Amino acid sequence: MEAAYPELPVEARERLENWRQEDNEDHLSSLDVLLEELHVLHRLLRIADEGRSGLWLAETLDQERQPLAAQAAYLLRNP
């Protein structure tokens, strides 16, 4: 995971740590939210592929996926 998702910029790490500190038991955790967003993006990628929507849509969705995956990896690495 470390090779695929190198260390995040300081601003992103601080934002994630602040978000994690705001987590409480009444709501989904910050990691749960990121994983749910990744799940939705993966479903959209599958739909785009099945519908032959073209490379542009898949590339656009992947650009959205990459930072979410890096943030989720950071939260998993730093519990």
PyMOL CGO cylinders between C-alpha atoms (Angstrom):
from pymol import cmd
from pymol.cgo import CYLINDER

trace = [
    CYLINDER, 0.00, 0.00, 0.00, 2.86, 2.37, 0.80, 0.3, 1, 1, 1, 1, 1, 1,
    CYLINDER, 2.86, 2.37, 0.80, 4.29, 2.03, -2.71, 0.3, 1, 1, 1, 1, 1, 1,
    CYLINDER, 4.29, 2.03, -2.71, 0.93, 2.62, -4.38, 0.3, 1, 1, 1, 1, 1, 1,
    CYLINDER, 0.93, 2.62, -4.38, 0.00, 5.59, -2.19, 0.3, 1, 1, 1, 1, 1, 1,
    CYLINDER, 0.00, 5.59, -2.19, 3.02, 7.59, -1.11, 0.3, 1, 1, 1, 1, 1, 1,
    CYLINDER, 3.02, 7.59, -1.11, 2.80, 10.03, 1.76, 0.3, 1, 1, 1, 1, 1, 1,
    CYLINDER, 2.80, 10.03, 1.76, 0.11, 12.69, 1.39, 0.3, 1, 1, 1, 1, 1, 1,
    CYLINDER, 0.11, 12.69, 1.39, 0.92, 16.40, 1.42, 0.3, 1, 1, 1, 1, 1, 1,
    CYLINDER, 0.92, 16.40, 1.42, 0.95, 17.99, 4.88, 0.3, 1, 1, 1, 1, 1, 1,
    CYLINDER, 0.95, 17.99, 4.88, -2.28, 19.93, 4.26, 0.3, 1, 1, 1, 1, 1, 1,
    CYLINDER, -2.28, 19.93, 4.26, -4.14, 16.77, 3.30, 0.3, 1, 1, 1, 1, 1, 1,
    CYLINDER, -4.14, 16.77, 3.30, -2.83, 14.88, 6.34, 0.3, 1, 1, 1, 1, 1, 1,
    CYLINDER, -2.83, 14.88, 6.34, -3.86, 17.72, 8.66, 0.3, 1, 1, 1, 1, 1, 1,
    CYLINDER, -3.86, 17.72, 8.66, -7.33, 17.87, 7.09, 0.3, 1, 1, 1, 1, 1, 1,
    CYLINDER, -7.33, 17.87, 7.09, -7.76, 14.11, 7.54, 0.3, 1, 1, 1, 1, 1, 1,
    CYLINDER, -7.76, 14.11, 7.54, -6.56, 14.22, 11.15, 0.3, 1, 1, 1, 1, 1, 1,
    CYLINDER, -6.56, 14.22, 11.15, -9.00, 17.05, 11.93, 0.3, 1, 1, 1, 1, 1, 1,
    CYLINDER, -9.00, 17.05, 11.93, -11.79, 15.10, 10.26, 0.3, 1, 1, 1, 1, 1, 1,
    CYLINDER, -11.79, 15.10, 10.26, -10.91, 11.98, 12.23, 0.3, 1, 1, 1, 1, 1, 1,
    CYLINDER, -10.91, 11.98, 12.23, -10.96, 13.96, 15.51, 0.3, 1, 1, 1, 1, 1, 1,
    CYLINDER, -10.96, 13.96, 15.51, -14.50, 15.08, 14.70, 0.3, 1, 1, 1, 1, 1, 1,
    CYLINDER, -14.50, 15.08, 14.70, -15.65, 11.45, 14.28, 0.3, 1, 1, 1, 1, 1, 1,
    CYLINDER, -15.65, 11.45, 14.28, -18.22, 10.28, 16.76, 0.3, 1, 1, 1, 1, 1, 1,
    CYLINDER, -18.22, 10.28, 16.76, -20.30, 7.18, 17.27, 0.3, 1, 1, 1, 1, 1, 1,
    CYLINDER, -20.30, 7.18, 17.27, -23.50, 8.77, 15.92, 0.3, 1, 1, 1, 1, 1, 1,
    CYLINDER, -23.50, 8.77, 15.92, -22.13, 9.11, 12.40, 0.3, 1, 1, 1, 1, 1, 1,
    CYLINDER, -22.13, 9.11, 12.40, -20.01, 7.16, 9.95, 0.3, 1, 1, 1, 1, 1, 1,
    CYLINDER, -20.01, 7.16, 9.95, -16.29, 7.47, 10.59, 0.3, 1, 1, 1, 1, 1, 1,
    CYLINDER, -16.29, 7.47, 10.59, -14.12, 9.42, 8.16, 0.3, 1, 1, 1, 1, 1, 1,
    CYLINDER, -14.12, 9.42, 8.16, -12.71, 6.12, 6.86, 0.3, 1, 1, 1, 1, 1, 1,
    CYLINDER, -12.71, 6.12, 6.86, -16.22, 4.72, 6.35, 0.3, 1, 1, 1, 1, 1, 1,
    CYLINDER, -16.22, 4.72, 6.35, -17.20, 7.80, 4.33, 0.3, 1, 1, 1, 1, 1, 1,
    CYLINDER, -17.20, 7.80, 4.33, -14.11, 7.51, 2.11, 0.3, 1, 1, 1, 1, 1, 1,
    CYLINDER, -14.11, 7.51, 2.11, -14.66, 3.79, 1.58, 0.3, 1, 1, 1, 1, 1, 1,
    CYLINDER, -14.66, 3.79, 1.58, -18.32, 4.37, 0.69, 0.3, 1, 1, 1, 1, 1, 1,
    CYLINDER, -18.32, 4.37, 0.69, -17.30, 7.04, -1.84, 0.3, 1, 1, 1, 1, 1, 1,
    CYLINDER, -17.30, 7.04, -1.84, -14.76, 4.62, -3.33, 0.3, 1, 1, 1, 1, 1, 1,
    CYLINDER, -14.76, 4.62, -3.33, -17.45, 1.96, -3.56, 0.3, 1, 1, 1, 1, 1, 1,
    CYLINDER, -17.45, 1.96, -3.56, -19.73, 4.34, -5.48, 0.3, 1, 1, 1, 1, 1, 1,
    CYLINDER, -19.73, 4.34, -5.48, -16.90, 5.34, -7.83, 0.3, 1, 1, 1, 1, 1, 1,
    CYLINDER, -16.90, 5.34, -7.83, -16.08, 1.68, -8.51, 0.3, 1, 1, 1, 1, 1, 1,
    CYLINDER, -16.08, 1.68, -8.51, -19.72, 0.99, -9.33, 0.3, 1, 1, 1, 1, 1, 1,
    CYLINDER, -19.72, 0.99, -9.33, -19.74, 3.96, -11.71, 0.3, 1, 1, 1, 1, 1, 1,
    CYLINDER, -19.74, 3.96, -11.71, -16.55, 2.70, -13.36, 0.3, 1, 1, 1, 1, 1, 1,
    CYLINDER, -16.55, 2.70, -13.36, -18.18, -0.70, -13.91, 0.3, 1, 1, 1, 1, 1, 1,
    CYLINDER, -18.18, -0.70, -13.91, -21.30, 0.92, -15.36, 0.3, 1, 1, 1, 1, 1, 1,
    CYLINDER, -21.30, 0.92, -15.36, -19.17, 3.09, -17.64, 0.3, 1, 1, 1, 1, 1, 1,
    CYLINDER, -19.17, 3.09, -17.64, -17.30, 0.01, -18.84, 0.3, 1, 1, 1, 1, 1, 1,
    CYLINDER, -17.30, 0.01, -18.84, -20.45, -2.06, -19.38, 0.3, 1, 1, 1, 1, 1, 1,
    CYLINDER, -20.45, -2.06, -19.38, -22.14, 0.77, -21.24, 0.3, 1, 1, 1, 1, 1, 1,
    CYLINDER, -22.14, 0.77, -21.24, -19.08, 1.39, -23.37, 0.3, 1, 1, 1, 1, 1, 1,
    CYLINDER, -19.08, 1.39, -23.37, -19.22, 5.03, -22.32, 0.3, 1, 1, 1, 1, 1, 1,
    CYLINDER, -19.22, 5.03, -22.32, -15.75, 5.63, -23.57, 0.3, 1, 1, 1, 1, 1, 1,
    CYLINDER, -15.75, 5.63, -23.57, -12.33, 6.17, -22.16, 0.3, 1, 1, 1, 1, 1, 1,
    CYLINDER, -12.33, 6.17, -22.16, -13.01, 9.79, -21.19, 0.3, 1, 1, 1, 1, 1, 1,
    CYLINDER, -13.01, 9.79, -21.19, -15.55, 8.87, -18.50, 0.3, 1, 1, 1, 1, 1, 1,
    CYLINDER, -15.55, 8.87, -18.50, -13.35, 6.15, -17.02, 0.3, 1, 1, 1, 1, 1, 1,
    CYLINDER, -13.35, 6.15, -17.02, -10.37, 8.51, -16.91, 0.3, 1, 1, 1, 1, 1, 1,
    CYLINDER, -10.37, 8.51, -16.91, -12.43, 11.23, -15.26, 0.3, 1, 1, 1, 1, 1, 1,
    CYLINDER, -12.43, 11.23, -15.26, -13.78, 8.84, -12.63, 0.3, 1, 1, 1, 1, 1, 1,
    CYLINDER, -13.78, 8.84, -12.63, -10.29, 7.48, -12.01, 0.3, 1, 1, 1, 1, 1, 1,
    CYLINDER, -10.29, 7.48, -12.01, -9.00, 11.00, -11.38, 0.3, 1, 1, 1, 1, 1, 1,
    CYLINDER, -9.00, 11.00, -11.38, -11.64, 11.29, -8.65, 0.3, 1, 1, 1, 1, 1, 1,
    CYLINDER, -11.64, 11.29, -8.65, -10.78, 7.84, -7.30, 0.3, 1, 1, 1, 1, 1, 1,
    CYLINDER, -10.78, 7.84, -7.30, -7.05, 8.35, -6.86, 0.3, 1, 1, 1, 1, 1, 1,
    CYLINDER, -7.05, 8.35, -6.86, -7.11, 11.01, -4.10, 0.3, 1, 1, 1, 1, 1, 1,
    CYLINDER, -7.11, 11.01, -4.10, -9.90, 9.16, -2.25, 0.3, 1, 1, 1, 1, 1, 1,
    CYLINDER, -9.90, 9.16, -2.25, -7.89, 5.95, -2.32, 0.3, 1, 1, 1, 1, 1, 1,
    CYLINDER, -7.89, 5.95, -2.32, -4.76, 7.76, -1.11, 0.3, 1, 1, 1, 1, 1, 1,
    CYLINDER, -4.76, 7.76, -1.11, -6.71, 9.33, 1.78, 0.3, 1, 1, 1, 1, 1, 1,
    CYLINDER, -6.71, 9.33, 1.78, -8.26, 6.00, 2.76, 0.3, 1, 1, 1, 1, 1, 1,
    CYLINDER, -8.26, 6.00, 2.76, -4.80, 4.38, 2.63, 0.3, 1, 1, 1, 1, 1, 1,
    CYLINDER, -4.80, 4.38, 2.63, -3.45, 7.09, 4.92, 0.3, 1, 1, 1, 1, 1, 1,
    CYLINDER, -3.45, 7.09, 4.92, -6.23, 6.51, 7.46, 0.3, 1, 1, 1, 1, 1, 1,
    CYLINDER, -6.23, 6.51, 7.46, -5.65, 2.75, 7.32, 0.3, 1, 1, 1, 1, 1, 1,
    CYLINDER, -5.65, 2.75, 7.32, -1.88, 3.19, 7.79, 0.3, 1, 1, 1, 1, 1, 1,
    CYLINDER, -1.88, 3.19, 7.79, -2.29, 5.64, 10.67, 0.3, 1, 1, 1, 1, 1, 1,
    CYLINDER, -2.29, 5.64, 10.67, -5.06, 4.35, 12.94, 0.3, 1, 1, 1, 1, 1, 1,
]
cmd.load_cgo(trace, "trace")
